[in-house]
């Protein structure tokens, strides 16, 4: 895994430094194999926040050990940020249109899949694309939150033309990569290379959100 950076400097200099450090560590440690937690859309050339995974993938394609690039879908657990507002009756979504479905996966399925891959044998570089048992929308997230919390939850779109100023007001200096990443999910150009993942997890969105809510309540 690489450290998340939602506000990268132009050109992703930190990602490139991290990639160089990872390469040096691999050359020194000489592990039998490497599994890298990448992301759906890492192959996309359009400038966006997920290019940071593409940069690391490109470096890993040059190392001498077997490498698996585990491209995971949008984390279901991202909904954890919406639990408190859902308790108040509404969530505001950047995923739009609200009924538009995208690939999502639970982090538990990601961990399980990574462990399974480490027990497998292969040569060279392989790409493993992973999503959950179905695709989900922002509306589906709101319905799952309502069910887990036992309350009505209204779903609202955050206007697209407000994103840049909103992110800057939150302290971001270079919000365009994040904005374009969201555009990519919403417009459909961030997806798996074949349009469908090669592996499917088993944890549903309802199950993942119930676990999040019960964990917060406990």
C-alpha positions in Angstrom: 0.0 0.0 0.0 1.1 3.6 -0.5 0.1 6.6 1.7 -3.1 8.3 0.5 -2.7 11.8 -0.8 -5.9 13.5 -1.8 -4.3 16.9 -2.4 -1.2 16.1 -4.5 1.2 18.6 -5.9 1.1 18.9 -9.8 2.9 15.9 -11.3 2.5 13.7 -8.2 6.1 14.3 -6.9 5.4 12.5 -3.6 4.0 9.5 -5.4 7.2 9.3 -7.6 9.4 9.5 -4.5 7.4 6.8 -2.8 7.6 4.6 -5.9 11.4 5.0 -6.0 11.6 4.1 -2.3 9.4 1.0 -2.8 11.6 -0.1 -5.7 14.7 0.2 -3.6 13.1 -1.7 -0.7 12.1 -4.5 -3.1 15.6 -4.7 -4.5 17.1 -4.9 -1.0 14.6 -7.3 0.6 14.1 -9.5 -2.5 10.6 -10.8 -1.5 9.2 -13.8 -3.2 6.3 -11.9 -4.6 4.5 -8.5 -4.3 0.8 -7.6 -4.1 0.1 -3.9 -4.6 -3.2 -2.4 -3.5 -4.0 -0.4 -6.6 -7.4 1.0 -7.8 -10.0 0.6 -10.5 -9.0 3.1 -13.2 -5.3 3.0 -12.6 -4.9 2.4 -16.3 -6.7 5.6 -17.3 -4.5 8.3 -18.9 -7.0 11.2 -18.3 -5.5 13.3 -15.5 -7.1 12.5 -12.2 -6.3 11.5 -8.6 -6.0 7.8 -9.4 -3.0 8.5 -11.6 -0.9 8.1 -8.5 -1.7 4.4 -8.5 -0.8 4.2 -12.2 2.6 5.8 -11.5 3.3 3.1 -8.8 2.0 0.4 -11.1 4.4 1.5 -13.9 7.4 1.3 -11.5 6.3 -2.2 -10.2 6.2 -3.4 -13.8 10.0 -3.0 -13.9 11.0 -5.0 -10.8 12.4 -8.5 -10.9 9.9 -10.3 -8.7 6.4 -11.5 -9.5 3.9 -8.6 -9.0 0.1 -8.7 -8.7 -1.7 -5.3 -9.2 -4.8 -5.6 -7.1 -7.2 -3.0 -8.6 -10.0 -2.5 -6.1 -13.2 -0.7 -6.7 -14.6 2.3 -4.8 -14.5 1.3 -1.1 -17.9 0.7 0.5 -16.4 1.9 3.7 -16.2 5.4 2.2 -19.8 5.6 3.4 -18.4 5.9 7.0 -18.0 9.6 6.3 -21.8 9.9 5.9 -22.9 8.0 9.0 -23.2 11.1 11.3 -25.0 13.2 8.7 -27.3 10.3 7.9 -28.2 10.2 11.6 -29.5 13.8 11.1 -31.6 12.7 8.1 -29.6 13.6 5.0 -26.4 12.8 3.1 -24.8 14.9 0.4 -23.2 12.9 -2.4 -20.5 13.6 -5.0 -21.5 10.5 -6.8 -24.0 11.6 -9.5 -26.5 11.0 -10.9 -27.7 9.6 -7.6 -29.0 6.5 -9.4 -25.8 5.9 -11.3 -24.2 2.6 -10.3 -20.4 2.2 -10.0 -18.2 -0.7 -8.9 -17.8 -0.9 -5.1 -16.1 -3.4 -2.8 -15.7 -3.9 0.9 -12.2 -3.6 2.4 -12.8 -7.0 4.0 -13.0 -8.5 0.6 -9.9 -6.6 -0.5 -7.9 -8.1 2.5 -9.2 -11.6 1.8 -8.3 -11.4 -1.9 -4.9 -10.0 -1.2 -4.2 -12.9 1.2 -5.4 -15.4 -1.4 -3.2 -13.9 -4.1 -0.2 -14.2 -1.8 -0.7 -17.9 -1.6 -0.8 -18.2 -5.4 2.1 -18.7 -7.8 2.6 -16.7 -11.0 5.4 -15.1 -13.1 5.8 -11.6 -14.2 3.0 -9.0 -13.7 -0.6 -9.8 -13.4 -3.7 -7.6 -12.9 -6.4 -8.6 -10.5 -9.6 -6.5 -10.7 -11.9 -6.7 -7.7 -15.4 -5.4 -7.0 -18.3 -6.5 -4.8 -21.2 -8.9 -5.7 -23.1 -6.1 -7.4 -22.7 -2.4 -8.5 -24.2 0.3 -6.3 -25.3 3.9 -6.6 -25.3 6.9 -4.2 -29.1 6.2 -3.7 -28.2 2.6 -2.7 -25.8 4.0 -0.1 -28.5 6.2 1.3 -31.0 3.3 1.5 -28.4 1.1 3.2 -27.6 3.8 5.7 -31.3 4.3 6.4 -31.8 0.6 7.0 -28.8 0.3 9.3 -29.7 3.4 11.3 -33.5 2.7 11.3 -34.3 6.2 10.2 -35.3 8.1 7.0 -32.3 9.4 5.0 -32.6 12.0 2.3 -30.0 11.9 -0.5 -28.8 15.2 -2.0 -26.3 15.9 -4.8 -23.5 18.4 -4.1 -23.6 20.7 -7.1 -20.7 20.0 -9.5 -19.9 23.7 -10.0 -19.3 24.1 -6.2 -16.8 21.3 -5.8 -13.6 23.2 -6.5 -14.4 26.1 -4.1 -15.7 23.6 -1.5 -12.5 21.6 -1.5 -10.4 24.7 -1.4 -12.4 25.9 1.6 -11.5 22.6 3.3 -7.8 23.3 2.8 -7.0 21.7 -0.5 -4.5 23.5 -2.6 -4.8 21.4 -5.8 -8.4 20.0 -5.9 -8.6 19.4 -9.7 -7.3 15.8 -9.5 -9.9 14.9 -6.9 -12.6 16.7 -8.9 -11.6 14.8 -12.1 -11.6 11.5 -10.3 -15.2 12.0 -9.2 -16.0 13.0 -12.8 -14.5 9.8 -14.0 -16.7 7.6 -11.8 -19.8 9.7 -12.6 -19.1 9.8 -16.4 -18.1 6.2 -16.5 -14.5 6.5 -17.8 -13.1 5.2 -14.5 -13.9 1.5 -14.7 -12.1 -1.8 -15.1 -10.2 -2.3 -18.3 -12.6 -4.9 -19.6 -15.6 -3.1 -18.1 -16.1 -6.0 -15.6 -13.9 -7.2 -12.8 -12.0 -10.5 -12.9 -13.0 -11.3 -9.3 -16.0 -10.6 -7.2 -16.2 -10.2 -3.4 -19.1 -11.6 -1.4 -19.9 -8.7 1.0 -22.9 -6.6 0.0 -23.2 -2.9 0.6 -26.0 -3.5 3.1 -23.7 -5.8 5.1 -20.7 -3.5 5.0 -22.7 -0.5 6.1 -24.4 -2.4 8.9 -21.0 -3.4 10.2 -19.8 0.2 10.1 -22.9 1.5 11.9 -22.9 -1.2 14.6 -19.2 -0.6 15.1 -19.7 3.1 15.7 -22.7 2.4 18.0 -20.7 -0.2 19.9 
